[in-house]
Amino acid sequence: APRWLSTDLRDGNQALIDPMGAEKKSRFFDLLLKVGVKEIEVGFPASGATDFDFISGLVKAERIPEDVTVQVLTQSRRDLIEKTFEAMAGAKKAIVHLYNAVSPAWRDIVFKLDKAGVKAIAIEGAMILAEQAAKYPQTDWHFEYSPETFSTAELDFSLEVCEAVMEVLRPSAEKPLILNLPATVEAAMPNVYADQIEWMCRHISARDSVVISLHPHNDRGSGIAAAELGLLAGADRIEG
């Protein structure tokens, strides 16, 4: 059976018109525990006080069960990464999910960088992850990296960036790196996304040292089909 990560509490950087407050987030977290979810993305600590206080509160109040792993999300920027680790200080175990967009549109329009510049963002972020993890050794840190906008990026470049992150973080079979391959913008049929997942599974080095995770953008219709086909293509984990 695939691993399943709940992203229902991801509300800080992808907020609804009326985002959840701390009380609603707390009730939702308790409901996910009751359902039996074992991997929960509890939010984006650096997005603001609501997420930071909620997440750090879970840790300080020891509300995270021993058999549940929480995950936090951050863009590849030093200030955001540092704030993320600060929120999780004292947790027994946690996954820090780092991401930056890699597709041509984002390179040209948002970052105004070439491929080397965008890859450097990922490498620097990975280096800061390792640095911050060493600063808080009491926590069993695990890492996840997303080449955001993967489904609209060149496959060989996504692979190049993922390999560069792996070079920094040095994952192993005992402590693998999660590589999340998201359909950030639903721009193709599910079978195309599945082909992209399969290609990455076949070409990534040290396949036994990575967990291939997928995040279809739409959680109904084509999103469900993409998740099903992605698992058949070799993915190990679903985020949604």
Phi, psi and omega in degrees: 000142179288155170287149181231127175249125175279127175251019185298332181270001178286095190225353186282318181255352180232050191290148171285174177302322178240082186293159179293140172271180184298320182294318179292320177300319181296316179294322180294319178300314179298323178294318178298322176296319181295322178295328178109014179291134185255347174231121186228123172277110188273354173142197185238086190304327184277001183284339181162178186296324183299307180293316181301311183293322179297313184290313178296329177294321176301318181291310185295325180276000180054047181268359181266114181299156182301326184266011179244133177253126177263152180232143176234152189246140176208144170287164183277075176219135186306311185298321181288321180294315180298319179296324180296312179294324178300318180295328185266002183303126180101350178293146179288320182210140181202152173252129173254121186257110181259141178211154167206146182287147184233354187285160182304318182299316180290321178300315187280318190265317185272301184278332187054049180229156173276183182301318181298321180293320180290320177297324179296327176299316180294317181297315180298318179299317179297321179295321179291324175304310182298320180297314182290324177299321178294334180287335181236069188289348181287346180259140174276094186276138171233152187238149174227141176232136176240122164282087184305151184064028182308317187291346178244016178252164176290131183300318183294328178284320175303316178298316180301317181292316178299319179295324179294321177294319178298323180299325180283314189273345175051060180292162178223171177298327180284328181223078185286159171270133174276124173252111180265128184244089191271146167270072187304319174238124182288099189236006182207166176293154182305326182293330178291315177300317179298320177297322178295318178298314180299318180300315179295319178299324182282331189255344181292138178282160178049054183303331180284354180252009177228148171253118179274117181246152179227150182223086173298138186292317184263127184272008171230172173053248184295330178296317178295316179298320179296320179296315180298314181291324179297321177295318177297332181280353174123003179290157183251345193209149177238139172246131179176000000 
